[in-house]
Amino acid sequence: MADMAIHHTEPALTHHPPAKSGQQADAASSTSTTFDHKGASRMPTYISSGSEERESKLPQQLLSRRSSIDIDDYFVGPRNLDRHSKWPTFLRLHGSVMPRMIIPLILMSGWATLITVITKFVHKLGVSSILLTVLGFVVGLSLSLRSSTAYERYAEGRKYWALLMQSSRTLARIIWIHNEEREGEEGKEDILAKLTGINLIVAFAVALKHKLRFEPNIAYDDLADLVGHLDTFAKEAHDPNDCGTRSVGGLKAIGQYLSVPMAISNPRKAIKKSKKPLGNLPVEILSYLSAYVDELMNEGKIRLPVYQSQAGTALYAMEEVMTGTERVLNTPLPLAYTILISQITWIYVLILPFQLVEDLGWITIPGCVVATYIIQGIAAICAEIENPFGNDVNDLPLDIFCEQLAADLDVITSSPPPKPQDFISRRNNLVLQPLSKSGVDAWRQRSIEDLRAALKAKATVAPATMAISGSRGQVLGANRISSDVP
């Protein structure tokens, strides 16, 4: 049952099926199109060999985020913030540190039981409760320091990722809208170049996510198709035999769920196993992106200096995000503090039964268990959020952030760069709403004096009434607002 319910997997890499024969490849290539990959020939690169499999997985992955939580996702992986739970907060397990606390609570209950039994039937072990006050103050200070530093790192990680989202959208908007397109076939080349540049923005975010999780490979499902055409160190270091989903089962998986230190693997193991230099994939992607933006400016495709400056600022912000997140990842609370705080909290809960047994008797056992849950639970939360980029339940959902960024950039590229006259001249452009329901064509027939008078009326006639009606989501009827207001 444990093996079925608990099955931890590391990030999936692309699979590499055997190459097709020559005739099969020719037949497939003759029928392949841009959008139909069922018969597409496989290029002799690892990047395209798993494209069909990745493409078939994508809709299922997107739909799975809207389905119910399965047991494998319940205690592992950043939680999906889109899901809503109707359970009272104090009864929820998803996102709780309860799995981490199972072993400490069992040990503490056994220890408190032992001290209580010895005191009741063998020899009194109780001591003065004055230590509760003295040590409690020290424990409070220690946990306060641990909590503040851990949450500060968590908040910093979120701020950096928000800055990445902002700068990525800004740069994508400049590339798509303020990068002039030519006509005909040359215009098609410009569109393809734009899409290549915008895909590099997504690739940077995804590569940074994997780097922060010590995942140095290039053949992950969400990264392979984005960077396969680039010459990078990670591509050269990729081992085709080291692919597929690596699962951990049995006792080791259970130990990882319960946060047993001996069962937790070294997160940098994949980096240490690499036989070739891995480089720094986000830096390399940013270099390609900078070269593309530089070419746009040299060719005069981004003409206005304000947009050139914004593009440069966005690139600088992306590098700042990379540097800042690396700082958060690689500079935790000094180890001496971490060890001492852990020792202080454990010493406090271990001597707690000696101080409570005389006054509480058998109630000492549940009392010590509750105290251990509170003190060690806070310490466990701090240990979990100290690295906000990992795969713990309370870590930042970087996968969702990357998917959201890709979706936002898809929205930007879903239509040609808008021309103002196209949307200004539409009949349903209600330029003076909510004062008037007349469209822009109707106001073109009015005089400039009528337009000025209407603007003045909009600013002075019952502004509070219009604001209240709009805030309540009410649709104002024709009897409330006349389309003939001058």
Stockholm file with secondary structure:
# STOCKHOLM 1.0

chainA/1-486         MADMAIHHTEPALTHHPPAKSGQQADAASSTSTTFDHKGASRMPTYISSGSEERESKLPQQLLSRRSSIDIDDYFVGPRNLDRHSKWPTFLRLHGSVMPRMIIPLILMSGWATLITVITKFVHKLGVSSILLTVLGFVVGLSLSLRSSTAYERYAEGRKYWALLMQSSRTLARIIWIHNEEREGEEGKEDILAKLTGINLIVAFAVALKHKLRFEPNIAYDDLADLVGHLDTFAKEAHDPNDCGTRSVGGLKAIGQYLSVPMAISNPRKAIKKSKKPLGNLPVEILSYLSAYVDELMNEGKIRLPVYQSQAGTALYAMEEVMTGTERVLNTPLPLAYTILISQITWIYVLILPFQLVEDLGWITIPGCVVATYIIQGIAAICAEIENPFGNDVNDLPLDIFCEQLAADLDVITSSPPPKPQDFISRRNNLVLQPLSKSGVDAWRQRSIEDLRAALKAKATVAPATMAISGSRGQVLGANRISSDVP
#=GR chainA/1-486 SS CHHHHCCEECCCBCCCCCCCCHHHHHHHHHHCCSSCCTTCCCCSSHHHHTHHHHHHHHHHHHHHTTSCCCHHHHSSSCCCTTCCCCSCGGGCCTTCSHHHHHHHHHHHHHHHHHHHHHHHHTCCCCCCTHHHHHHHHHHHHHHHHHHHHHHHHHHHHHHHHHHHHHHHHHHHHHHHHSSCCCSHHHHHHHHHHHHHHHHHHHHHHHHHHHHHTTCCCSCBTTTHHHHTTSCCHHHHHCCTTSCSCCEECHHHHHHHHTTCGGGSCCTTHHHHHCSSCCCCHHHHHHHHHHHHHHHHHHTTSSCSHHHHHHHHHHHHHHHHHHHHHHHHHHCCSCHHHHHHHHHHHHHHHHHHHHHHHHHHGGGHHHHHHHHHHHHHHHHHHHHHHSSTTSSSTTSCCHHHHHHHHHHHHHHHHTSCCCCHHHHHSCTTCCTTTTTCCCCHHHHHTSCHHHHHHHHHHHHHSSHHHHHHHHHTTCCCCTTTSCTTCC
#=GC SS_cons         CHHHHCCEECCCBCCCCCCCCHHHHHHHHHHCCSSCCTTCCCCSSHHHHTHHHHHHHHHHHHHHTTSCCCHHHHSSSCCCTTCCCCSCGGGCCTTCSHHHHHHHHHHHHHHHHHHHHHHHHTCCCCCCTHHHHHHHHHHHHHHHHHHHHHHHHHHHHHHHHHHHHHHHHHHHHHHHHSSCCCSHHHHHHHHHHHHHHHHHHHHHHHHHHHHHTTCCCSCBTTTHHHHTTSCCHHHHHCCTTSCSCCEECHHHHHHHHTTCGGGSCCTTHHHHHCSSCCCCHHHHHHHHHHHHHHHHHHTTSSCSHHHHHHHHHHHHHHHHHHHHHHHHHHCCSCHHHHHHHHHHHHHHHHHHHHHHHHHHGGGHHHHHHHHHHHHHHHHHHHHHHSSTTSSSTTSCCHHHHHHHHHHHHHHHHTSCCCCHHHHHSCTTCCTTTTTCCCCHHHHHTSCHHHHHHHHHHHHHSSHHHHHHHHHTTCCCCTTTSCTTCC
//
